[in-house]
Amino acid sequence: MSEASLQEIVDGLSVQLGRPVLVDDGELRPLAYSTQFGELDPLRTASILGRAAPDWARTVLFGHGIRSAVEPVHIPPDAANQMEARLCIPIVRGTRRLGYLWLLEDKPVADAELELARVSAADAATILQTEADTQLDRRRREQELFAGLLAGDPAAAAQLEADRYLPQRPLVVCAGEIEDLRIPAKHALFGPGAAIIPAQLVDALSGPVGVGDAIDDLGDAPRSHRHARAALAVALADGAVSRWDDLRAQRLLSALPPSALGDLPEGVRVLLENEQLSHTLETYLDLAGDVKRTAAELWLHRTSLYYRLRRIEEIAGVDLNRGEDRLLCHVALRLARNA
């Protein structure tokens, strides 16, 4: 059956009952809806115009247990939100919850009407089951293409272009878990710990997420993904969104192999185990070796700071007056932070 058949079910039931009928998916996104009888229900209007039920409505409706219900659920009116009473008939097939059929109750639903609605819900379940299976197959194919794209497979990039995926450019690859970002189908791809989205939507992200550089050619996705993973290391430390374009020394540090931390001189590695001295050294280096500012930042007397700096040199086997040793220590501290 086609998608139009679902609309036919809704329209047919609406005519039989003389009342509005709506079918939502499992997340309360409208799939088909009839013409309105009487005054327009504000919730119904908001759902149709916004392509999803408002957050307050989700809270109210799910609060009545419709997510686990297998029998019709009467939802009382909510005067505060101008929500009319409605009857929810779960659309279930086996153990799979496929959506909900809604009847507005300006007058109570009679038993005969309820029976007609049950039949329509069963017919809708057949259609939605087929569509759900199709979407699952499509999702699996998208996952395969996305994995190939990030692996640098030119065939995956070519197939995505041929299928008209990701039409908005530029794009960015993101690393991390992206939640609650509503994007139309084919305008983004999501995989385990990664996604590729239009660059214009980056401001809608919440951390920790790393964002790679913007690309116009899908063939450049592996590079943007590598940069996104580098930015993610910073994002995980800060709990925010971190962009490759904003990184400085971290760009170079991200190119070092995982073994780099173990390749540091033994004395430096021993020093990194001392939290107090490591923090003192990092503050001192971040402030370009300015003793006065470092002492103020750490709330230390200068004599105490000089003592700590001498201990650092003794343990790490370095001379903080030498630029090369300062560089070594700074790199070691950043590597340890990202480990």
N, C-alpha and C positions, 0 to 999 in steps of 0.2 A: 504494500500500500504506500501511497505517496503522502507527503506532508499535508496536502490539501484534504486528505481523508480525515485527518484529525480535526480540521476546521469544519468539515461536514458533520462530524459527530457532535461538535459543540453547537453548531447552528441548528441541527435537527433537534437536539434535546431542548434547546432554548425555546424553539417554536412549540414543542410539545408541552412544555411546562409553563410557558408564558412568563419566564423570569430569566435574568441574566445568568450566563454560564461562563466559567473561566477554567482553563487547564494550565497549571503551573508545572515546572519541573521540580525536582527534589529540593532545589534551593530557592524556590518561590520566584522563579523567572517565568513570565507569561509565555506560553507556547501557542495558545489559541484562545480566542475570546469572541463571544457573541455580541450582537448589537444590544444596546442598553434599553431596558424597560423602566420607565419612570425616571426619577432624578438620578444623576450620576453619583455613584459612590466614590468619595474622595480617595479611599485606599485603592480602589480599582483603577482610578484615573492615574494616580501616582505610579502604580505598578506598570501600567501599560506605557506611559510616557517615559518612565525611567528604565524600562526593560527589566525591572527587579523590584521586589517589595522594599519599601523604605526600612531602615534599620529598626525603627520603633515597632513596625508591623511584624517583622521577623521575630522580635523578642516576644511580642504578644501572642502571635499565632503558634510559634514553637512552644511557648509556655503552656499551651493547652495539650501538649503531648502528641501532636500530629505526627511527629517523626517516628514514633513507635506504634501508633494506632493502626489497626487493621479494619476497624469498623468506623462508620461515619462519626464525626465529632461536631457537635454544635458549638459554635463560637458566639458568645453573647455580644451584644453591641458594646462599643467603647465610646461613650459620649465625649470624653476628653479629646479623642482623636477623630471624632466624627466618623467612626467606623460602624457600619451597619452590621446586624447579625448575619451570620453566614454558616452554611453547612459545608464541612470538608469531608470529601470521600477519598480516602487514600487510594492511589492507583498502584497496586501491588501485583507482582507476578512471581510466584514462588516465594523466595526470601528477598527478592529484589524490589526496593521501593523506587518507583519510576516517576512519581509525581503526585499531584493532587487535583481533583475535580472540585470546583467550588460552585455553590448555589447561593445567591443572595436571598435572604429570608425576610423580605418585607412582610410576608405572611408565612406561617409555618409550612414546612414541607410535609405533604401528606404521604401516607405509606405507599400509595400507588406511584406517586412522583418519585419517591426514594427508590423504588424498584426499577423504574426507568433509568434513573441516574446510575444505579449499580451496573446495569447492562451497558450503559454508555462508558462507564469507567473501565469495564472489562474489555470493551472494544478498543478503548484508548490504550490500554495496557499492551495489547497485541502490537499496535503501531509503535509505541514508545520502546518496547522491547527490541523490535527490529532496528529502530533508530539508535538505541543505546549500543547494540552490538556493532552497528556500522561505525559509530563514533569511537568505540573501543579499538576497532581495527585501524581506523584513521589515526588514533592516538599512538598506537604501536608503530605505525609507519612513520609518523612525525618524529617519534623518539629515535628510530633508526636513522632517519635523515639528519636529525640534529646531532647525534653522536658522530656520524660520518662527517658532517660539516666541521665540527670542532677538531676532528682528527685530520682535517686537511684533504678530505676526499673531494676532488673536483666534480665527480659525478653527483654527489649529494647536493652541492651548491647549484649545479645545473638543473637538477630535478626540482629543487625548491623554487628556482626562478621560473621554470616551465609551468609549475603548478600555481604560480602567482602568489606565493607566500611572501610575507614581509615586504609589502609594497612601499611602506613609508621609509624614506632614507633621510638622514643617516641613521644607522643602527648602532647599538652598543651591546657587547656581551657582558653579562653580570655574573658574578660568582657569589654564592650564598643562597639562602632561602628567601624567595620573594613571595610574600603573601598579600592577599586582598588587593591585587592590582588587576582591575577588570579591563581586559583588552579584547577587542573583537577577534573572532576566530581568524586564523591565518595572519594576523598582524603581529604575532609574537610566538616564540617557541620556548617551551619549558622542559628541562630535564633535571636529573638528580644534581642538585647543587649548582645549577647554571641556568641561564636564560638569555635569550636575545630579544631585545625590545627596541621600539623607536627611541632615539636619543631624547626626544622631547618629553618623554615620560620619566626621566631619571629623577626629576624633582619630587615625584610622587613616591619614591622609594623610602623605606625606613630601614635602618641598619640592624645588624651589621651586614653590609653588602659591599662588595668591591665592584667598581665599574671600569671597564676597559675603555680604550680610545674609540672614538666614533669611526665607523666604516661605511662606505657606500657599496663596496664589492663584497659579496658573501665569501669570496675566496680568502678575504683577510680576516675571517672570523677566528681562526686559530690564534693569530697574533693578539687580537682584542681579548680573547679568553685568557691567554697567558698574562696579559697586563691586568685583567680583572682579578686573577688569582693573587697577583702581587699586591694589588690594592686591598684585597680581602684580608691579608695579613695585618694591615694597619687598621682596617675596619673592626676586626675581632678584638683588637686591643682597646679601641676607642668606643666600640658599641655604636658606631655611626655608619653613614655611607661614606666611603672613601673612593675618590676618582683617580685613575691613573694620571690624568692631566695635572692633578695637584701634587703628585709625589715628586720628591727631589732625590735625595740619596737612596731612598727605598727602591727606586727604579734599578739602580745598580746592584743593591744588595739582593734583590729578588732573583738576579741572574746567577748568584752563587749556588753551588750544589749543596745538597743537604749535609754533606760531610764537612762543610766549611767550618762549622763550630768546633768539630773535633780536631780540626787541623790547626787550631790556635796554639800558641806556646803554652806549655803546662802551667806556668805561673799565672798567665792571664785567665786560664780556665779555673784555677783555684780561686782567683779573685772574684770571679763571677758568682761563686757560691756564697760570697759574703754580701748579703743584701744591703747592709748599711754602707759599706765602702763602695759598692757598685753604684748606689744612688748618689753618693758624694761625688764620685768620679764623673758620672754622667752629667750631673748638674754643673760641675766645673768645666767640662768640655763644651756643653751646650752654651755656656756663657763665655766661651772663647778664652778660658783661663783667667778670667777676671776674679781675683781673690776677694775683693771687697764685695762684689755683687753675689758671689757664691756663698760667702759667709752670711750675708743678709738673707739670702733665699733659704738657707738651711738653718737659720737661727743659731749660728755658731759663732763663738769668739774666734778671731783670726788665728790665735795660737792653736786652738783645737782643730781648725781646718788644716793648718800646716802639718800638724801631727798626723792627721788622717792621710794627707797626700803623701807623706813620707812612708807611711805603712803601705799604701797602695803601690808605691814604687818598689818597696822591698818584696812584697808578695808577688807582684806581677813580673818583676825583673825588668822594669822599664824606666826611662828617664822622661818625665813629663815636660822637660824643656826641649825635647827633640820632637819636631813635627811628625816624623815617621812613627814614633811611638804613640803620639797622641792619636794619629789616624788609626793605628792598630787597635787601640783601646776603644775608640769610638765605634769602629766597625764591629768589634767583639760585643759591645753593649747592645747594639742594634740587632745583631744576630741572635743574641740571647733573648731579647724581648720578643722576637718573632718565632722562636723555637717552639 
